[in-house]
Amino acid sequence: MKRRAKPQKRRKWILRTTLVLVLALIVGLIGWCHWVYVQIETYAGQDQAAPADAIGVFGAAEYDGRPSPVYRARLDHALALYKRNIAPLIITLGGAGGDEYSEGSVGREYLMAMGVPEGAIIAETESRNTEESALRIAVIARANGLHRLVIVSDGTHLFRIHEICAAEGLPVLTSPRPRGAVAGGSQEFERISHEILSYTLWRLDLH
């Protein structure tokens, strides 16, 4: 009987240890997600716009050469900052969206139609996602001697952008486009979940 008890005790010990490890993992994951969520909401709720060298507008969908409502809201916010003399230059970001146009070029054409001189716009037209846009705006900043940038995007997007730019040695200020500027679209929960996952994958270098 004693010989049988030892394997049973060992199995119980393994079971308890596994359970503790699983619970610790779950608690750690919840804690991590909560921390990232707080950072996302913090950046989404504050406008850091201040005099800078340039305003960077992260791209969103475009439809046959016209900015989507979300992208137009970002561009309009950047335009408002430009008119407030926050910066003399606007950088539009984003590559091709499946047609002959790129988000960056569409953003440039939209801003020019709104009265911004062509010489006050740099269009980046190759990046395919947030990380690539952040990397390319860092390259543009270094190439043009730009030291202080204000980044415009959706509020929930800004924490991840800020962190990627910082990792590239480009400290940026963030300025969210107005939340009520676009009706409909993805639900807040979906946007935040996407950002938590995307930021986590980036930190783990699994993007």
C-alpha positions in Angstrom: 0.0 0.0 0.0 2.9 2.4 0.8 4.5 1.8 -2.5 1.2 2.7 -4.3 0.8 5.9 -2.2 4.0 7.5 -3.5 2.9 7.6 -7.2 -0.4 9.0 -6.1 1.2 11.7 -4.1 3.5 12.5 -7.0 0.6 12.8 -9.3 -1.2 15.1 -6.9 1.9 17.2 -6.5 2.3 17.5 -10.3 -1.4 18.4 -10.6 -1.2 21.1 -7.9 2.0 22.5 -9.4 0.5 22.6 -12.9 -2.6 24.3 -11.5 -0.6 27.0 -9.7 1.5 27.7 -12.8 -1.6 28.0 -15.0 -3.3 30.3 -12.5 -0.1 32.4 -12.3 0.0 32.6 -16.0 -3.6 33.7 -16.2 -3.1 36.3 -13.5 0.0 37.6 -15.2 -1.8 37.8 -18.6 -4.7 39.7 -17.1 -2.3 42.1 -15.4 -0.4 42.7 -18.6 -3.6 43.3 -20.6 -4.8 45.7 -17.9 -1.5 47.6 -18.0 -1.6 47.9 -21.8 -5.3 48.9 -21.7 -4.5 51.7 -19.2 -1.7 53.0 -21.4 -4.0 52.9 -24.5 -6.7 54.9 -22.7 -4.2 57.4 -21.3 -2.8 58.2 -24.8 -6.3 58.2 -26.3 -7.5 60.7 -23.7 -4.8 63.4 -23.9 -3.8 65.8 -26.7 0.0 66.5 -26.5 0.0 68.8 -29.6 2.6 71.5 -29.2 4.9 73.4 -31.6 6.9 70.9 -33.6 8.8 70.4 -36.8 6.2 68.3 -38.5 2.8 66.6 -38.1 2.7 62.9 -39.1 -0.7 61.4 -40.2 -1.0 57.7 -40.0 -2.9 56.3 -43.0 -6.2 54.4 -43.0 -8.3 53.0 -45.9 -8.8 54.9 -49.1 -11.4 54.2 -51.8 -10.4 54.8 -55.4 -8.3 57.9 -54.5 -10.6 59.2 -51.7 -9.8 59.0 -48.0 -12.2 56.8 -46.0 -14.2 58.6 -43.2 -11.6 57.5 -40.6 -8.7 58.7 -42.7 -10.4 62.0 -43.6 -11.0 62.6 -39.9 -7.3 62.1 -39.2 -6.4 64.4 -42.1 -8.8 67.1 -41.0 -7.3 67.0 -37.5 -3.8 67.3 -38.9 -5.1 70.2 -41.1 -6.5 71.9 -38.0 -3.2 71.6 -36.2 -1.4 72.9 -39.3 -3.6 76.0 -39.4 -2.9 76.5 -35.7 0.8 76.7 -36.7 1.7 73.7 -34.7 4.1 72.7 -37.5 5.0 73.9 -41.0 5.1 70.4 -42.5 2.7 67.5 -42.7 3.8 63.9 -43.4 1.2 61.5 -44.8 1.9 57.8 -44.3 0.7 54.6 -45.9 1.2 52.4 -49.0 -1.1 50.9 -51.5 -4.5 49.8 -50.3 -5.3 47.3 -53.1 -5.8 49.7 -56.0 -3.6 52.1 -57.9 -3.5 54.7 -55.1 -1.5 54.8 -51.8 -2.8 56.2 -48.6 0.1 58.6 -48.4 -0.5 60.1 -51.8 -4.3 60.2 -51.2 -3.6 62.1 -48.0 -1.4 64.5 -49.8 -3.9 65.2 -52.6 -6.7 65.7 -50.0 -4.6 68.2 -48.0 -3.6 70.1 -51.1 -7.2 70.4 -52.1 -7.8 71.9 -48.7 -5.2 74.6 -49.3 -2.0 73.1 -47.9 0.9 73.9 -50.3 2.5 70.9 -52.0 5.9 72.0 -50.5 4.5 71.6 -47.0 3.6 67.9 -47.5 5.8 64.8 -47.6 3.9 61.7 -48.7 5.3 58.3 -47.7 3.8 55.7 -49.9 5.4 52.3 -49.2 4.5 51.3 -45.6 2.0 48.5 -45.2 1.2 48.6 -41.5 1.6 50.6 -38.3 5.1 49.4 -37.6 6.4 50.1 -41.0 4.8 53.6 -41.0 6.5 54.3 -37.6 9.9 53.1 -38.9 9.6 55.1 -42.1 8.6 58.3 -40.4 11.7 57.9 -38.2 13.8 57.7 -41.3 12.1 60.7 -42.9 12.6 62.7 -39.7 16.4 61.9 -39.6 16.8 62.6 -43.3 15.1 66.0 -43.0 16.5 67.1 -39.6 13.2 66.9 -37.9 13.5 66.6 -34.1 10.0 67.1 -32.8 6.9 65.5 -34.4 3.2 65.4 -33.5 1.6 62.2 -34.5 -2.1 62.1 -35.5 -4.2 58.9 -35.6 -7.1 57.3 -33.8 -6.8 57.6 -30.0 -6.5 53.9 -29.4 -3.7 53.7 -32.0 -1.4 56.2 -30.4 0.2 54.3 -27.6 1.6 51.6 -29.9 2.8 54.3 -32.4 4.5 56.2 -29.6 6.3 53.1 -28.3 7.5 52.0 -31.8 8.8 55.5 -32.6 10.5 55.7 -29.2 12.2 52.4 -29.9 13.6 53.9 -33.1 15.0 56.9 -31.1 12.2 59.2 -32.2 10.3 60.7 -29.3 7.0 62.0 -30.5 4.0 63.9 -29.2 0.5 62.4 -29.9 -2.7 64.1 -30.9 -5.9 61.9 -31.3 -8.4 62.8 -34.0 -11.8 63.7 -32.4 -13.6 60.5 -31.3 -17.0 61.8 -32.6 -15.7 62.7 -36.0 -16.6 59.4 -37.5 -19.9 57.5 -36.9 -20.0 53.7 -36.9 -16.8 51.7 -37.6 -15.3 49.1 -35.3 -16.6 48.8 -31.8 -14.3 50.2 -29.0 -13.8 46.8 -27.5 -12.6 45.4 -30.9 -10.2 48.3 -31.4 -8.7 48.1 -28.0 -8.4 44.3 -28.2 -6.6 44.6 -31.5 -4.2 47.2 -30.0 -3.5 45.0 -27.0 -2.7 42.0 -29.1 -0.7 44.0 -31.7 1.4 45.7 -29.0 2.0 42.4 -27.2 3.2 40.7 -30.4 5.4 43.7 -31.2 7.0 43.5 -27.8 7.5 39.8 -28.2 8.9 40.4 -31.7 6.3 38.1 -33.1 4.6 40.6 -35.5 
